[in-house]
Amino acid sequence: MDRFKFKLLLVVFMIFDHVYMFLPPGIGNYAHIITRFVSVGFAYLAVEGFLYTRDAKKYIGRMYACAAVMFAGNSVLNHLFASRGVMVDNNIFLTLALGLSALAALKYVDNRVAKVLLGVVALAASFMVEGGYVVVPFMMLTYVFWDRPVPQYLSYLVLSGAVYLLLFGVGAPQFLLMNCDFMFITVIPLLMLYNHEEGIKTRASKYFFYVFYPLHLWLIALAQFVMA
């Protein structure tokens, strides 16, 4: 797959995950399991964008700006839809922005102690954003092992195991259908199919996700409000 096709695949599964409330009972839970690769898929592409952008500061700033717009839109809708218990709290832009900030620290900070401290701060903050405790360390591992797929994939396996232990300890996953974030590891086969070529490259394709992500969530919230 080229970059454009990879994005489209991620978008399709993202929609499938977010419309779980409209699926027959039980199916939505399984949809959640098979879509765990979506956020880390976009995170992988964000790392690639960071590596090849001509202006890293502008790239990161754009992600924070999108996060701010998303937060503002969510706040307005949550106020309007509060009477029927409909809320939107998703904001993957903020998660990606935090991850990119951690990469900037790894790349541009020369002092090793400062670099480690900033990395620790980013990991601590990752627990306060959507899916951050998986996405942020995933982005850091992706960056550190870039162009070395074998150690990169092995590091993902280690992270998946760590997330599993964080969620369930050494016991069986009794709540697998409720929290299966360790299943992000299913992104590996997709990365093996990804050829790192641009594919379709237009202004629309470049900014499609930035617009589609908040818009589709807000439309889903509107549908929930009407049907409530």
C-alpha positions in Angstrom: 0.0 0.0 0.0 1.1 3.6 -0.6 0.5 6.3 2.0 -2.9 7.4 0.5 -4.3 3.9 0.4 -3.0 3.2 3.9 -4.9 6.4 5.2 -8.1 5.3 3.4 -7.9 1.8 5.1 -7.4 3.4 8.5 -10.3 5.8 7.9 -12.7 2.9 6.9 -11.8 1.0 10.1 -12.0 4.2 12.2 -15.6 4.7 11.0 -16.4 1.1 11.8 -15.1 1.5 15.3 -16.9 4.8 16.0 -20.3 3.7 14.8 -20.4 0.8 17.2 -23.5 2.2 18.9 -25.5 1.6 15.6 -24.3 -2.0 15.2 -26.3 -5.0 16.6 -25.7 -5.8 20.3 -22.3 -7.5 20.8 -20.9 -6.7 17.4 -19.7 -3.3 18.5 -17.4 -4.9 21.1 -15.7 -7.1 18.5 -15.5 -4.1 16.1 -13.5 -2.4 18.9 -11.0 -5.3 19.0 -10.3 -5.5 15.3 -9.8 -1.7 15.0 -7.1 -1.2 17.6 -4.5 -0.6 14.9 -6.1 2.6 13.6 -4.7 5.1 16.1 -1.2 3.6 15.9 -1.5 3.5 12.2 -2.0 7.2 12.0 0.7 7.7 14.7 3.1 5.8 12.4 2.3 8.1 9.5 2.7 11.1 11.9 6.2 10.0 12.8 7.0 9.6 9.1 5.7 13.1 8.5 7.9 14.4 11.3 11.0 12.8 9.8 10.5 14.2 6.3 8.8 17.5 6.9 10.7 20.6 6.0 9.5 22.5 9.1 9.0 20.3 12.2 7.9 23.3 14.3 5.2 24.1 11.8 4.1 20.5 11.5 3.8 20.1 15.3 2.1 23.5 15.6 -0.5 22.4 13.0 -1.3 19.3 15.1 -1.8 21.4 18.2 -4.0 23.9 16.3 -6.2 21.0 15.1 -6.4 19.7 18.7 -7.5 23.2 19.8 -10.2 23.3 17.1 -11.4 19.8 18.0 -11.6 20.7 21.7 -13.6 23.9 20.9 -16.0 22.0 18.6 -16.4 19.2 21.2 -17.2 21.7 23.9 -19.9 23.4 21.9 -21.6 20.1 20.9 -21.3 18.7 24.5 -23.1 21.9 25.7 -25.8 21.6 23.0 -26.3 17.9 23.4 -26.0 17.6 27.2 -29.8 17.3 27.7 -29.7 13.8 26.0 -26.4 12.6 27.5 -24.5 12.8 24.2 -20.8 13.7 24.5 -17.8 13.8 22.3 -14.4 13.5 24.1 -12.2 12.1 21.3 -9.2 14.2 20.3 -6.5 12.1 18.7 -4.9 15.3 17.4 -3.8 16.2 21.0 -2.3 12.7 21.4 -0.4 12.9 18.2 0.8 16.4 19.1 2.1 15.2 22.4 3.9 12.3 20.7 5.4 14.6 18.1 6.6 16.9 21.0 8.4 13.9 22.5 10.0 13.2 19.2 11.2 16.8 18.9 12.8 16.4 22.4 14.6 13.3 21.2 15.8 14.9 18.0 16.7 18.5 19.0 17.6 18.4 22.7 21.3 17.7 23.1 21.6 17.3 26.9 20.9 13.7 27.7 19.5 14.4 31.1 17.1 16.9 29.8 16.2 14.5 26.9 15.4 11.8 29.4 13.4 14.1 31.7 11.3 15.4 28.8 10.7 11.8 27.6 9.5 10.9 31.1 7.2 13.9 31.2 5.7 13.0 27.8 5.1 9.4 28.9 3.4 10.7 32.2 1.3 13.1 30.2 0.3 10.4 27.8 -2.1 8.9 30.4 -4.1 12.1 30.2 -4.9 12.1 26.5 -6.9 9.7 24.3 -5.1 6.4 23.9 -1.8 8.2 24.8 -0.3 5.5 27.0 -0.1 3.3 23.8 0.3 5.9 21.1 3.0 8.1 22.6 5.4 5.3 23.5 4.6 3.7 20.1 5.6 6.9 18.3 8.9 7.1 20.3 9.7 3.4 19.5 8.9 4.0 15.8 11.2 7.0 15.7 14.1 5.3 17.6 14.0 2.2 15.4 13.1 3.9 12.1 14.4 2.0 9.0 15.0 -1.0 11.2 11.8 -3.0 10.9 12.8 -6.1 12.8 13.8 -4.3 16.1 10.9 -1.9 15.5 8.3 -4.8 15.4 10.0 -6.5 18.3 9.7 -3.3 20.3 6.0 -3.1 19.5 5.6 -6.7 20.8 7.3 -5.6 24.1 5.0 -2.6 24.3 1.9 -4.7 23.7 3.0 -7.1 26.5 3.5 -4.2 28.8 0.1 -2.7 28.0 -1.5 -6.2 28.6 0.2 -6.4 32.0 -0.9 -2.9 32.8 -4.5 -3.7 32.0 -4.8 -7.3 33.3 -1.7 -8.2 35.4 -0.8 -11.8 35.0 -4.4 -13.0 34.9 -6.7 -13.7 32.0 -8.2 -10.7 30.2 -11.7 -10.9 31.8 -12.6 -7.5 30.3 -11.1 -8.1 26.9 -14.2 -6.7 25.1 -14.0 -3.6 27.2 -10.3 -2.7 26.9 -8.1 -4.5 24.3 -5.6 -1.7 23.6 -2.8 -4.2 23.6 -4.2 -5.5 20.3 -2.7 -2.5 18.6 0.0 -5.0 17.6 -2.2 -6.0 14.6 -0.8 -3.0 12.9 2.4 -4.9 12.1 1.0 -6.9 9.0 -0.3 -3.6 7.6 3.1 -1.9 8.1 4.7 -4.8 6.2 2.4 -4.0 3.3 3.2 -0.3 3.4 5.7 0.8 0.7 6.3 4.3 2.0 5.3 5.8 -1.4 3.1 8.9 -1.4 0.4 7.7 -3.8 -2.2 10.3 -4.7 -0.8 13.7 -3.6 -3.1 16.7 -3.7 -4.0 19.5 -1.3 -7.3 17.7 -0.6 -5.6 14.4 0.1 -3.0 16.1 2.4 -5.7 17.7 4.6 -8.5 15.2 4.3 -7.9 13.5 7.6 -7.6 16.8 9.5 -11.1 17.7 8.3 -12.7 14.2 8.2 -11.8 13.1 11.7 -13.6 15.8 13.7 -16.4 16.1 11.2 -17.4 12.4 11.2 -17.4 12.3 15.0 -19.6 15.4 15.2 -22.0 13.9 12.7 -22.2 10.7 14.7 -22.9 12.7 17.9 -25.7 14.6 16.0 -27.2 11.2 14.9 -27.0 10.0 18.5 -28.7 13.2 19.8 -31.6 12.8 17.2 -32.1 9.2 18.0 -31.8 9.5 21.8 
